[in-house]
Amino acid sequence: MNCSKAKVLMSAAIDGELNLKEEFELTRHLDECPECRSYFQDAKKTKIIIRERIVRVKAPQNLVESIVRMTNITAT
């Protein structure tokens, strides 16, 4: 695996979205490539920080219903 392909797979790896083959290949590449390993560690830290700082807000029920109605109208 080259560095370009590894970088494409890193985000999916952090989210647990790789299949076993992709995970194995990425892990092997990271074991051999210090630059990608550092990049991957930084990406994981960034995702953790983002997840910790996201403020989740529950949408008001009338907004949800309005969106559902609009979606139903445009779907017909």
N, CA and C atoms as a LAMMPS dump frame, in Angstrom:
ITEM: TIMESTEP
0
ITEM: NUMBER OF ATOMS
228
ITEM: BOX BOUNDS ff ff ff
-5.0000000000000000e+02 5.0000000000000000e+02
-5.0000000000000000e+02 5.0000000000000000e+02
-5.0000000000000000e+02 5.0000000000000000e+02
ITEM: ATOMS id mol type element x y z
1 1 1 N 0.856 -1.182 0
2 1 2 C 0 0 0
3 1 3 C 0.89 1.228 0
4 2 1 N 0.501 2.221 -0.785
5 2 2 C 1.255 3.471 -0.78
6 2 3 C 0.609 4.465 0.192
7 3 1 N 1.314 5.563 0.438
8 3 2 C 0.848 6.553 1.418
9 3 3 C -0.469 7.2 1.003
10 4 1 N -0.666 7.44 -0.276
11 4 2 C -1.91 8.064 -0.731
12 4 3 C -3.119 7.196 -0.404
13 5 1 N -3.009 5.914 -0.699
14 5 2 C -4.12 5.004 -0.4
15 5 3 C -4.33 4.898 1.111
16 6 1 N -3.242 4.861 1.867
17 6 2 C -3.343 4.776 3.33
18 6 3 C -4.111 5.977 3.883
19 7 1 N -3.807 7.15 3.385
20 7 2 C -4.474 8.357 3.882
21 7 3 C -5.958 8.365 3.546
22 8 1 N -6.315 7.777 2.418
23 8 2 C -7.73 7.673 2.057
24 8 3 C -8.465 6.777 3.051
25 9 1 N -7.81 5.719 3.511
26 9 2 C -8.452 4.753 4.404
27 9 3 C -8.463 5.173 5.879
28 10 1 N -7.655 6.14 6.24
29 10 2 C -7.5 6.482 7.655
30 10 3 C -8.787 6.936 8.326
31 11 1 N -9.538 7.792 7.702
32 11 2 C -10.781 8.27 8.308
33 11 3 C -11.753 7.128 8.538
34 12 1 N -11.879 6.259 7.54
35 12 2 C -12.761 5.1 7.681
36 12 3 C -12.253 4.181 8.791
37 13 1 N -10.945 4.061 8.916
38 13 2 C -10.374 3.215 9.968
39 13 3 C -10.712 3.762 11.347
40 14 1 N -10.611 5.057 11.502
41 14 2 C -10.916 5.689 12.796
42 14 3 C -12.381 5.455 13.169
43 15 1 N -13.243 5.448 12.176
44 15 2 C -14.67 5.236 12.42
45 15 3 C -15.05 3.754 12.451
46 16 1 N -14.064 2.857 12.308
47 16 2 C -14.334 1.42 12.357
48 16 3 C -15.073 0.911 11.128
49 17 1 N -14.827 1.514 9.972
50 17 2 C -15.581 1.182 8.768
51 17 3 C -14.793 0.365 7.739
52 18 1 N -13.612 -0.118 8.092
53 18 2 C -12.824 -0.898 7.141
54 18 3 C -13.177 -2.378 7.233
55 19 1 N -13.046 -3.067 6.099
56 19 2 C -13.176 -4.518 6.163
57 19 3 C -11.845 -5.085 6.665
58 20 1 N -11.813 -6.365 6.943
59 20 2 C -10.619 -6.969 7.549
60 20 3 C -9.378 -6.819 6.677
61 21 1 N -9.538 -6.983 5.379
62 21 2 C -8.399 -6.872 4.465
63 21 3 C -7.835 -5.455 4.473
64 22 1 N -8.708 -4.458 4.38
65 22 2 C -8.27 -3.067 4.387
66 22 3 C -7.593 -2.719 5.712
67 23 1 N -8.177 -3.187 6.797
68 23 2 C -7.61 -2.917 8.12
69 23 3 C -6.216 -3.523 8.245
70 24 1 N -6.07 -4.77 7.777
71 24 2 C -4.773 -5.441 7.836
72 24 3 C -3.738 -4.687 7.005
73 25 1 N -4.117 -4.311 5.776
74 25 2 C -3.188 -3.607 4.892
75 25 3 C -2.789 -2.253 5.461
76 26 1 N -3.756 -1.527 6.026
77 26 2 C -3.452 -0.225 6.617
78 26 3 C -2.539 -0.391 7.823
79 27 1 N -2.842 -1.352 8.676
80 27 2 C -2.015 -1.588 9.864
81 27 3 C -0.587 -1.921 9.465
82 28 1 N -0.447 -2.767 8.453
83 28 2 C 0.887 -3.136 7.984
84 28 3 C 1.627 -1.906 7.452
85 29 1 N 0.915 -1.069 6.709
86 29 2 C 1.544 0.151 6.187
87 29 3 C 1.962 1.073 7.338
88 30 1 N 1.091 1.241 8.309
89 30 2 C 1.411 2.122 9.435
90 30 3 C 2.592 1.6 10.241
91 31 1 N 2.734 0.285 10.324
92 31 2 C 3.882 -0.302 11.016
93 31 3 C 5.194 0.027 10.306
94 32 1 N 5.112 0.199 8.987
95 32 2 C 6.313 0.413 8.18
96 32 3 C 6.584 1.876 7.837
97 33 1 N 5.594 2.741 8.008
98 33 2 C 5.725 4.129 7.549
99 33 3 C 5.525 5.11 8.713
100 34 1 N 6.609 5.642 9.257
101 34 2 C 6.469 6.568 10.389
102 34 3 C 5.694 7.841 10.054
103 35 1 N 5.812 8.319 8.807
104 35 2 C 5.086 9.54 8.424
105 35 3 C 3.576 9.317 8.47
106 36 1 N 3.109 8.208 7.896
107 36 2 C 1.677 7.905 7.917
108 36 3 C 1.206 7.573 9.331
109 37 1 N 2.046 6.901 10.091
110 37 2 C 1.677 6.569 11.476
111 37 3 C 1.436 7.853 12.267
112 38 1 N 2.31 8.841 12.096
113 38 2 C 2.146 10.123 12.784
114 38 3 C 0.883 10.841 12.301
115 39 1 N 0.66 10.824 10.994
116 39 2 C -0.532 11.438 10.405
117 39 3 C -1.801 10.787 10.964
118 40 1 N -1.791 9.46 11.054
119 40 2 C -2.937 8.71 11.563
120 40 3 C -3.199 9.04 13.03
121 41 1 N -2.149 9.109 13.828
122 41 2 C -2.311 9.444 15.252
123 41 3 C -2.886 10.851 15.412
124 42 1 N -2.418 11.787 14.602
125 42 2 C -2.966 13.153 14.653
126 42 3 C -4.432 13.179 14.238
127 43 1 N -4.773 12.406 13.21
128 43 2 C -6.168 12.354 12.746
129 43 3 C -7.077 11.776 13.827
130 44 1 N -6.608 10.733 14.517
131 44 2 C -7.409 10.153 15.611
132 44 3 C -7.626 11.168 16.724
133 45 1 N -6.58 11.887 17.091
134 45 2 C -6.701 12.908 18.138
135 45 3 C -7.696 13.994 17.725
136 46 1 N -7.626 14.411 16.471
137 46 2 C -8.533 15.439 15.971
138 46 3 C -9.98 14.975 16.043
139 47 1 N -10.241 13.737 15.615
140 47 2 C -11.621 13.223 15.662
141 47 3 C -12.121 13.139 17.099
142 48 1 N -11.263 12.746 18.014
143 48 2 C -11.651 12.663 19.426
144 48 3 C -12.021 14.052 19.943
145 49 1 N -11.206 15.042 19.634
146 49 2 C -11.487 16.408 20.079
147 49 3 C -12.81 16.899 19.505
148 50 1 N -13.036 16.648 18.225
149 50 2 C -14.288 17.08 17.594
150 50 3 C -15.483 16.411 18.252
151 51 1 N -15.395 15.096 18.475
152 51 2 C -16.508 14.373 19.112
153 51 3 C -16.805 14.91 20.505
154 52 1 N -15.756 15.271 21.244
155 52 2 C -15.947 15.772 22.603
156 52 3 C -16.595 17.156 22.62
157 53 1 N -16.37 17.936 21.58
158 53 2 C -16.846 19.319 21.577
159 53 3 C -18.16 19.525 20.843
160 54 1 N -18.648 18.507 20.189
161 54 2 C -19.915 18.639 19.48
162 54 3 C -21.038 18.783 20.504
163 55 1 N -21.851 19.782 20.306
164 55 2 C -23.007 19.986 21.163
165 55 3 C -24.224 19.493 20.39
166 56 1 N -24.854 18.487 20.921
167 56 2 C -26.029 17.93 20.263
168 56 3 C -27.271 18.629 20.799
169 57 1 N -28.098 19.064 19.87
170 57 2 C -29.324 19.767 20.225
171 57 3 C -30.488 19.002 19.62
172 58 1 N -31.487 18.76 20.418
173 58 2 C -32.672 18.076 19.922
174 58 3 C -33.569 19.104 19.238
175 59 1 N -33.909 18.791 17.999
176 59 2 C -34.768 19.699 17.24
177 59 3 C -36.17 19.702 17.834
178 60 1 N -36.827 20.866 17.866
179 60 2 C -38.206 20.91 18.345
180 60 3 C -39.099 20.024 17.47
181 61 1 N -40.065 19.408 18.097
182 61 2 C -40.943 18.475 17.39
183 61 3 C -41.662 19.121 16.212
184 62 1 N -42.08 20.385 16.361
185 62 2 C -42.776 21.04 15.249
186 62 3 C -41.854 21.236 14.041
187 63 1 N -40.562 21.429 14.261
188 63 2 C -39.608 21.526 13.161
189 63 3 C -39.471 20.177 12.454
190 64 1 N -39.354 19.113 13.231
191 64 2 C -39.255 17.766 12.67
192 64 3 C -40.488 17.459 11.822
193 65 1 N -41.649 17.74 12.365
194 65 2 C -42.893 17.474 11.626
195 65 3 C -42.979 18.304 10.341
196 66 1 N -42.543 19.538 10.403
197 66 2 C -42.559 20.404 9.227
198 66 3 C -41.644 19.852 8.13
199 67 1 N -40.486 19.396 8.505
200 67 2 C -39.548 18.823 7.528
201 67 3 C -40.117 17.552 6.92
202 68 1 N -40.722 16.719 7.744
203 68 2 C -41.328 15.477 7.243
204 68 3 C -42.444 15.803 6.256
205 69 1 N -43.282 16.787 6.583
206 69 2 C -44.36 17.179 5.671
207 69 3 C -43.797 17.686 4.352
208 70 1 N -42.771 18.508 4.414
209 70 2 C -42.158 19.046 3.187
210 70 3 C -41.556 17.93 2.345
211 71 1 N -40.954 16.964 2.981
212 71 2 C -40.349 15.845 2.272
213 71 3 C -41.429 15.016 1.597
214 72 1 N -42.539 14.804 2.278
215 72 2 C -43.64 14.046 1.706
216 72 3 C -44.271 14.769 0.519
217 73 1 N -44.33 16.091 0.576
218 73 2 C -44.928 16.87 -0.515
219 73 3 C -44.033 16.805 -1.741
220 74 1 N -42.719 16.96 -1.553
221 74 2 C -41.808 16.962 -2.698
222 74 3 C -41.579 15.565 -3.259
223 75 1 N -41.894 14.53 -2.491
224 75 2 C -41.695 13.157 -2.958
225 75 3 C -42.815 12.699 -3.869
226 76 1 N -43.945 13.374 -3.852
227 76 2 C -45.07 12.96 -4.682
228 76 3 C -45.064 13.572 -6.04
